[in-house]
C-alpha cells in the first residue's frame, strides 16, 4: 500500500512538473458570434454604435469612424479626439493599407525640452500638463479614412457620439474607478472645481454628460476637420496652451496631416501577418518575434510553460533592444525595416538563445531602467458583411493623456510627447529606452508600440488583433496570435489567456497574476529569471474568422468593459 501511495505521489509530482500548462478559463470558451459582421471595442455603447452603422449599410470604415468618435465620449480616458492612432485595413479583395494619424511634436518643441540645466530629466514634464501634448491627429485621421473609403455621410457617423455626449450615459464600475484613480492629477491640472473630480468619488450607475464635447463634435460634424483644426476649437486649444505653457500653435493645428503608409508584412506557420509600419515599432517587433518563435515547437512546448516563457522572454529581450536603437519616425530617421525583418539577420540575432539558460539583458546592450507603468490606450476591430476588416489602435498615451481638459471644448489632450526619447538611455513611463532614432524634432512623430494587426490564411482574412498596453501591446499581440495558431484556442480563449511580458530592460518577466504556475515560477527563477506579477495586461478586442465561416469576437471582458457584438 505504501508503495502504491508513493507511486501515486510520484505520478502526481511528475504530472505537476511535466504538464505545467496554465489552466485557461473554462467558460465561455467562445466569444460573440456573427454570421456576417462583428465589432469589438473597449465599451458596449461604442460597439453598439458600430454595429448600428453596419446594420444601416455602412462599411467597416464607416463603423470604425463612428466607434472612434463614440469612444471619445464613453471611454474618454483613451478614446479621443485630442490624441492620435493608427488604422490598418484589409479589403475583401486582399488589398491592404494603413493610415498613420499619430500626433506630431509641435514646431516649437526641441530635443532637450524635458531636461533641466544640468541635463537631467525634469520629472513629470513630458507626462502631465500642457507641455506633454503633441499635435492631435485623430480628427484628421477619421476624415482621411472617410474620404478614401467612407460610404455613409460623415454627419451620420458623428451623430451617435454627439447624442451620447449631450444626453449622457451611465458609468460602469471600471469607468468610475478610473476617474477616481486619476482625480488627484485631474484636479492638479484642471483645478479643484473640475467637473470630473467629485469629492465623494464616482460610482457605477452615476450618469455623466459632456455638453462642451457635444458642441465640439457639432463643429466637426458641420465644418469637417477644420471644425477642429481651425475656428473656435483651434482657438480654445491655443488658449489652453497659453494658459498652461504648452506649445501647440494655430499653425501646428493647420499643418497637421495624417499619412498613408504601406504596412509591414511577414509570415508565421503558413499565415500572412500584416501590421503597422513605423512610426509604430509594433509591426516590426511582432514580425521579428514571430520569426523567432517559428524556430521553436511552441505548440508542443505548451502555453505558459517554463520552456515557452523562457523562449519568448529571450526573443523579446533581443527584439526590444533592436526597438530601442533602430526605430523612430521614418520621415525623420532612416529606419532599417528591411534589415530588421530579414530572416538571416534575425536567425543570427536569435542564435545566441540557449534553451536552458537565461541571457542577461545587460549583455545584449547597456541601459538603465526602473519601473513600468500601467495599461492604457484603446483598440477596436471591425469586420463588415463584405469581409472588409479595419483595426484601429488609438490613444491619449496615459489615461486621460496629459490630464489637460481643453476649456470650453470639453476633451482631454494627449501626453504623447513622453513616447519620444527625452534623453538617450533614460526610460519613459513604460520603462522603454530609446536613442537618436526617437529623439524630439519639431513635427516628428514619436515612436509607438501600437500594433493593429491582421492575419490572413490562404489569401483569406483570418484574424484582426489589437490591444492597449504601452510597451506590452507588442507582446500581447504576439501571444494572442500564437494562442490561436499554436495552441488552437478560440478567439475568446486566446484573449482570456494569461499574458506574460518582457522588454529587454528592465531584465525581468512581467506576468499576470495566476498566469504562471508555482512550479513553473520556481523553474524560471532557478534559471535566473526574475518574475514580477501585475494584476492585468492589455485589453484585447479581436475578431477571428472561424473554420465554419462564422466571425468570433474576442473582447477582453475579464479585464475591462470590452464588448464584442456581431450579427
Ligand atoms: N502611447 C503608447 C504607444 O503609442 O505605444
Boltz pocket constraint, residues with backbone or C-beta under 6 A from the ligand:
constraints:
  - pocket:
      binder: B
      contacts: [[A, 377], [A, 395], [A, 396], [A, 397], [A, 398], [A, 416], [A, 419], [A, 447], [A, 448], [A, 449], [A, 450], [A, 470], [A, 471]]
      max_distance: 6.0
